[in-house]
Amino acid sequence: MPRRTKAEAEATREALLDAAESLFHDKGVARTSLEQIARHAGMTRGAVYWHFKNKADLFHALLERVRLPFEELTEDIEAAHGNASPLECIRLACHESFQRLEQPSYQRIHSILIHRCEFFSDIDPLEMQRRLSRECFGAMLEKFQQAAQYDQLKATLSPEMATELLQCCLGGLFHDWLRDPQNHSLRERGGPIVDTLFELMRHDAG
């Protein structure tokens, strides 16, 4: 492959990821070949191997496009709302995640992971989902522990249980929405449900 500028190489990589996103969503991961991805992007298969070792490497890169590390979400909230309490940071981060997930690319790629990705070679969609879930749980637990230290949680509710409750709520909302994203807005439906859950978890100082 001739030498390319860094910008040209990045544009090629993004075009291949765009093509993979489209084909994986339409055909499924296992039934899409690297040759098909290259053709869809108007390139050769050599261009794919220049940027990605194999299909698994490409798929992981696609997931990185839409990762929503909860720790980063709460850091963004803290930067924008300097006086927000730990519990309020978690609540606002949930709302922000709903807004991002409704963006078309976020929706398609998560739909691929949940509904269009079979066990294939070294691609294990269940392990990927478990890893993302563990990362999210750990970040949320840390914030709930801070909330407990500030006496923001009900006395009968441990940070671990609060994290379990929220993760189950978010997972149910997300999977229900992904089955038919056109049926309802994740943000409009999920926002009030999350707000109600936080009202139930919050310690009443009065």
Residue pairs with C-beta under 8 A, 6 or more apart in sequence:
1 46
1 47
1 50
4 12
9 51
12 43
12 47
12 50
12 51
13 51
13 61
15 41
15 42
15 43
16 37
16 38
16 41
16 43
16 47
16 48
16 51
16 52
16 58
17 58
17 61
17 62
17 65
18 41
19 37
19 38
19 40
19 41
20 32
20 37
20 58
20 59
20 62
21 62
21 105
21 108
21 109
21 112
22 40
23 32
23 36
23 37
23 40
24 32
24 59
24 62
24 112
24 116
24 117
25 108
25 111
25 112
25 116
27 36
27 116
28 116
28 117
28 118
29 55
29 59
29 112
29 116
29 117
29 118
29 120
29 123
30 117
30 118
30 120
32 55
34 45
34 48
34 49
34 54
34 55
34 58
35 45
37 48
37 58
38 44
38 45
38 47
38 48
41 47
48 58
51 58
52 58
52 61
54 121
54 122
55 120
55 121
55 123
56 121
56 122
56 123
59 117
59 123
62 109
62 112
63 109
63 113
63 128
65 105
65 109
66 105
66 106
66 109
66 110
67 132
68 97
68 100
68 101
69 135
69 139
70 93
70 97
70 135
70 136
70 139
70 140
70 143
71 139
71 142
73 93
73 96
73 97
74 89
74 90
74 93
74 139
74 143
76 93
76 96
77 84
77 89
77 92
77 93
77 96
78 84
78 89
81 88
81 89
81 92
84 92
85 147
85 150
85 152
86 143
86 144
86 146
86 147
86 150
86 152
87 143
87 144
87 147
87 150
87 152
87 153
87 198
87 201
87 202
89 143
90 140
90 143
90 144
90 147
90 166
90 198
91 194
91 195
91 198
94 166
94 170
94 190
94 194
95 187
95 191
95 194
97 170
98 186
98 187
98 190
98 191
99 187
100 106
101 107
101 110
101 174
101 186
102 181
102 185
102 186
102 187
107 178
107 181
110 174
110 178
111 178
111 181
113 125
113 128
113 129
114 125
114 129
114 175
114 178
115 178
117 123
117 125
118 125
119 125
119 126
133 167
133 171
136 167
137 163
137 167
140 163
140 166
140 167
141 159
141 160
141 163
144 153
144 159
144 160
144 162
144 163
144 166
145 159
147 153
147 159
147 162
148 158
148 159
151 203
151 205
152 202
152 203
153 159
153 162
153 201
153 202
153 203
154 201
154 202
154 203
154 204
155 203
157 201
162 201
165 197
165 201
166 194
166 197
169 193
169 194
169 197
170 190
170 194
173 186
173 189
173 190
173 193
173 194
174 186
177 183
177 184
177 186
177 189
177 190
